[in-house]
Amino acid sequence: MQIQDFDFSRWFLVILSVFALESANASDYQSPRTLSLGGAGHAAPLQTDPIVMNASHAAFLPAYQVTAAFQRYKGSTGNQEPRGRVATFAVLDGNQTTVPIGLLYSRRAQGAILALGGGYKINEAWSVGLSAKTTLKTDTLTDNRDFSTSATYRLSKAFQFALITDNVIQNRTKANPWGQFREYTLGTKYALDKNFFFYLDPHYTPARDKKFGYEAGVEVATFSDLYIRVGKSMRSMQPHLAQYGDSLGYGFGYVGPRFSMDFAISHAETTVKTRSLVASITLMF
């Protein structure tokens, strides 16, 4: 299905420039797939994930997709703080022949994030992308705007790479309360075969601590439509907490002809320890 009455790609750069007039956190939203991979998967985000993870990969997803996700988290012992919920809705129009773009809205305890991203396929191996985002003003935090750049390279059927620069502007006065630092990520994907995938995404956040972190995950396809995932991160952004820390994630996903369902559990340790559960459904047209 393709929307014929409105050419999104024609207005993409115009809307994007409005978003990025002012100086949002590395990986502002993590889907169940991303969370179960420990935050990894930047080289090949699926469904509507490219909007915030790697907009350039949207150019390789020729489908119209709609995602609704819900997340709950709390302290790992009993009902201790912090506790909260994250609700997300996203649309990605991969049917656009020039610049496939998507829009994501995510509401969490710190406020809401609105993101717009799109990618352009140079050829069958290379694509580039741009994503703009704004954090909406709350009673305690001001609004903040920034953008991310990305490029994806398909070296072969087995190897795929991506380079992402997140929060390019990094307005420190407004970005710090949201945990939004400039971050450079090298996303890598290795397909051992058609059913086994390994992801390793080292990143560097110079304005925060000048230390490297990483996200790593494994994805295994069973029965061709059921995916089992597990992942680990160190010194990585935990979006629902707006803090950097370590995490361990695991989950599964089912991919049908016109829809997919995903579920994940994550144990994160920042200044506090939390457990998070997230589920989503994605419709594909």
N, C-alpha and C positions, 0 to 999 in steps of 0.2 A: 504494500500500500504506500502510495506517495502522495503528499499534499501538493496539489497542483495550483491552488489559488494564491499561494504566497511563496515567493522565492526566498527561502531563508538565507541562502548563500549570498544573495545580492546585498543583504543588509547586515551580514555577519560583521564585517569590519567596522561598520558604523556603530552598531550596538557595542562591539568590543571596545571601541575607543571611549565610549561613555563610561563603561565599567572601570577602565583603567586610568581615569583622570587623576585618581588619588591613590596613594599607596595605602592575605588569607593564608594558612598553615599548610605545611607539606602534607599532601594527601588529606584534604579537609574532610573527606568521608571515606570510610572503608566498608565495602559491601561484605556480605558473608564470605564470598570467595576470597577476597583480599584479606579479611581478618583471619580466616582459617589458614592462609599461607603466611601468617606472621607479618602481613603488610607487603609481601613480595608480589611480583607479577607486573611490574612497571613495563616490561618489554612487550607484554601481550595482554593488556586488560581486555576483558570481554563484557558483553551486555552493555550497560550504560557507564561502566567504570572509566572509560577513556576521558570523560568530561573533566574529571579532576585528577586522574593519575597520569595520563599520557595522551593528550588530545590528538597527537599525530596518528595514533593507532586507529582512530575512528575511520580513517580512510580505508582501512582493510576490513571493515564490518558492514557489508552491503545489506542492511536490513533496518526496518523501522522497529525500535524497541522501546518499551515502556516498563519502568521498574518502580515498585513500591517496597520499601524496607522499613523494618521496625527493630529497634535495639533497646535492651534494658541492661543496666549495669548497677552494681552495688559493691560495697566492701566485701572482701573475700571471706570474712568471718561474720556470720549472722546477717543482720540488717544494718550494719554500720555504714557511716558515710565514707565516700560520697555515693549517692544514689541518684539515678536519673534515667531519662529516656531520650532516644534520638529517633525522629521520624523523617524519612527521606522519600522524595518523589523525583524521578528523572525520566527524560525523554531524549532519545537519540535517533535522528533521522539519517540513517546510513544510505537511504535511497537517493539522496542528493548527489548528482553526478559531478558537481564541481567541488564543493566544500561540505562534506557531511558534518553536521553540527548537532550539539545537544545542549539541553538545559537541565540543571539540577537544583533542587531546593532541599535543604536539610535543616531541621530545627532541633536544637539541643539545649542543654542547660545554660550555656554561655550566651546563647542567642541563635540567630539564624544565618545561614550561608547560602548565597545564590551564586551559581557558577554557570558560565557559558563557554563552551569549548568546541573546537572544530579542527579537522585535519585535511591536508591536501596531499594526494598521492602523486608524486613526481613520476614514478614508474613502478614496476612490480616489486622493486626492492626497497625503494626509498619513499618516505613520507615525512612531512613536517606538520607541526600543529601549534596552536595558540589557545590558551584558556584564560579567561578573565573571571574574577570573582570579587564579591563584595560581602563583607560581614555587616549585618544590619544592626543598627544602634539599639542598645538596651538601657536599662536604668543605671547600670554601673559602667558600661563600656561604650566607647564611641564607635561609629561605623568605620570601616577600613576597606580599602580597595587595592588590588594588586593583580598581577598576571603571571602566567607561566609559559615557557617555551619548551618545545619538545621536538625530537626527531627520532624516527624508527628506521632501522636497517635490517633487512632480511638477508643474512649472509647465505643461508641455505635452508633446506627444509628442516634441518635439525637445530641450527643456530639463529637466534634473533637478538638484536640489541636495541637499546633506546637510551637517549641522553635527555634528561629533564632538568631544567632550571626553574625552581619554584620560588614564588615570592620575589620576583626580580627587583621590584622597587624597594621593598622592605622599609617602610616608614616605621622606625623603631618606636616612636612615641605611641603610635596606635597599634602596632603589630605585636609588641611584647605581651600585653595582657591576653592576646589570643594565642600566643605561642607561635607566631608567624614569622619565622626567620628564613632568610634566603638559604636554599638548599640545592645542592647539585647531586643528582642521582644517576647512576649507571645501571640501567635495568638489563638483565641478561636472562635468556631462556634457552634451555637445551632440551630437545626432545630425543630421549633415548630410543623410543619407537613411537608409534601412534597412540600408545596408551600410557606412557610414562613421561612426565615433564618435570624438569628441575629449574627453579628460579633462584637467582642470587642477585640482590640489588644493594651494592654498597653505596653509601651516601656521605656527603661532607657538608657540615653546617658551620661555616667559619665564624659567623657573628655570635654563635651560641657558646661553643666550648673548644672550637678548633680540633675536634676529634672526629674520627670516622665512626660510622655506625653501619648497620646492615639489616636487611630483611632476607630471609631464605625460606624456601618452601618446596614441597613436593606434592605433585598432583597425579593421581593414578586413576585411569578410567577402567571401570569394571562393568561387564555386561553392555559395553558400548555407550550406555546412557547414564550411568551412575558414577560420579566422581568422588573419590576420597582424598582429603587434603590435610596436610599438617605443616606448620611453619613456626619459625622463631625469629624474633627481632631483638636487636640490642641498640640502645641509645637512639631510638626511633620515636617519631611522633605518635602519640595515642590520641586520636582526634576527639573522642568522646570526653576526654579529660583535659584537652588542650595543654598537655604536658609531654615531655620526652621521658622515655623509660624503656624497659624491656618487656617482652610479651611472649607467650606461648599460645598458639592457636591450633584448632583442629575443627573439621567439619565435613560436610558432604553436599553434593548438589545433584539434582536430577535434571536432565535436558531432554525435553520432548520435542515433537515436531514444531509446535507453535508456542511453547512456553518453557520456562525453567524455574525450578524452586531450589533455594539454597539455604543452608543453616550452618551456623558456626558458634563455637564457644571460645572465648579468649580469656587468658589470665594475664593481667598487666600489672607491672610494678613500677610506679613512679615515686612520688613522695608517699604514696599509699598503695595498698594492694587491692585490686578490684577483679571481679569476674563479670564478664559480659556475654550476653546471648543476643544473637541477631538472626533474623529470618527475612527472606525476600522472595518475591515472585516477579518474574519478567515475562512480558508478552512480546512475541515477535511476529511481525507482519511482512 
